[in-house]
Amino acid sequence: MYEYAIAWDWLTFAMRWLHVITAIAWIGSSFYFVALDLGLRKHAELPPGAHGEEWQVHGGGFYHIQKYLVAPDHMPEHLIWFKWESYVTWLSGFGMLCLVYYAGADLYLIDPNVLDVSKPVAIAISLASIALGWIFYDLICKSPFGNDNTRLMVLLYFILVAVAWGYTQLFTGRAAFLHLGAFTATIMSANVFFIIIPNQKIVVADLIAGRTPDAKYGRIAKQRSTHNNYLTLPVLFLMLSNHYPLAFATAYNWIIASLVFLMGVTIRHYFNTRHANAGNPTWTWLVTALLFVAIMWLSTVPKVLTGEADETRTSAANTPFLTAEAFPQVRDTVLGRCAMCHAREPGWEGLIVPPKGVVLETDGDIADHAREIYLQAGRSHAMPPANVTQISDNERRLLAAWYENAVDGGKTR
């Protein structure tokens, strides 16, 4: 039923909204505690076991905060755990992965020109890569190599570069960026679930039992927290990138992703240094700007769009859209009102690549994007923007009726 497309679109919107809300909560608390930790002041009058303190003012009140490296000498009556922000961010992100990339694998995940596999195989590759990424990362951190955090982070960067390239050899450019973000975000959330929170619980249990907690658990948790701190900004870039084909749909997209991770390091290094009162490394902004200019240049190198022109690339599921009686009129409407922007070489001034990588030049293209055409131009006025091509209400009704009749099995409503 055509109502399914509308309900599904609202479901993805709700899941995306939840993902953004929880991500704001997680990132906000993470950045706050990193800044707090780096800004702690030490002096002789601190309570026994206290590592440092800080006074803050916000919302008309003053806050006096003290940090204990291991634990205080007694268990507080009320102890707040910061964990659900991370867990729900990951769960909602995985929900988005299922709703968009798994359910729409033929369109958003699989590019036969890159790797021609079935939907189940593509989904299995996706799940395995994300799970194995965490396992290998965790093993490296726990190995003797992980004792030197600087050395460890350099190795992890080169691993991320290799993963970025690998994903572009498996999926569409859009899905490759999304998976690189999911790969990294899984490491971050798993750090919280498997390392940081369990270590904190061990300390709490020792304290309740009257034992002296081992400081090693705090050191291990701090290492993983540091990794999360430097990975946050690149993950945000990768999650937003599906709106910008110049990032994901270009020939050197994996190099662009690799440079984004370096930008995350330079930006966080600046703020971490400032919060620690260890200097003012303004050079990081110059480096960040140069990296971004390099990314802009790389995006202009001859592009590789997903879904090259191929009249035969339409799946059997799209056959009703091609055989519908109204399809010739629909094709004329889309080619006349949409294809000047949604072309492999857009004719609209200022566009280098088609918006969101969506191409509508062939019958197969139109059938593949039938649902998007229906929602964006048939049931809503989202496209064309500001109706710059003057699509009429009758044409919109034509697009809506075409889709609805096709999904209803060709029945006239």
Secondary structure, DSSP 8 states (H G I E B T S, - for coil): -THHHHHHHHHHHHHHHHHHHHHHHHHHHHHHHHHHHHT-B--TTS-TTEEEEEEEEETTEEEEEEEESS--SS--SS-----HHHHHHHHHHHHHIIIIIITTIIIII--TTT----HHHHHHHHHHHHHHHHHHHHHHHHSGGGGSHHHHHHHHHHHHHHHHHHHHTTS-HHHHHHHHHHHHHHHHHHIIIIIIHHHHHHHHHHHHTT----THHHHHHHHHHHHHHHHHHHHHHHHHGGG-HHHHSSTTHHHHHHHHHHHHHHHHHHHHHHHTTS---THHHHHHHHHHHHHHHHTTS----SS-S-TT---GGGHHHHHSTTHHHHHHHHHHHTTTTSSSS--STT-SS-GGG---SSHHHHHHTHHHHIIIIISSS-SSGGGTT---HHHHHHHHHHHHHHHTTS---
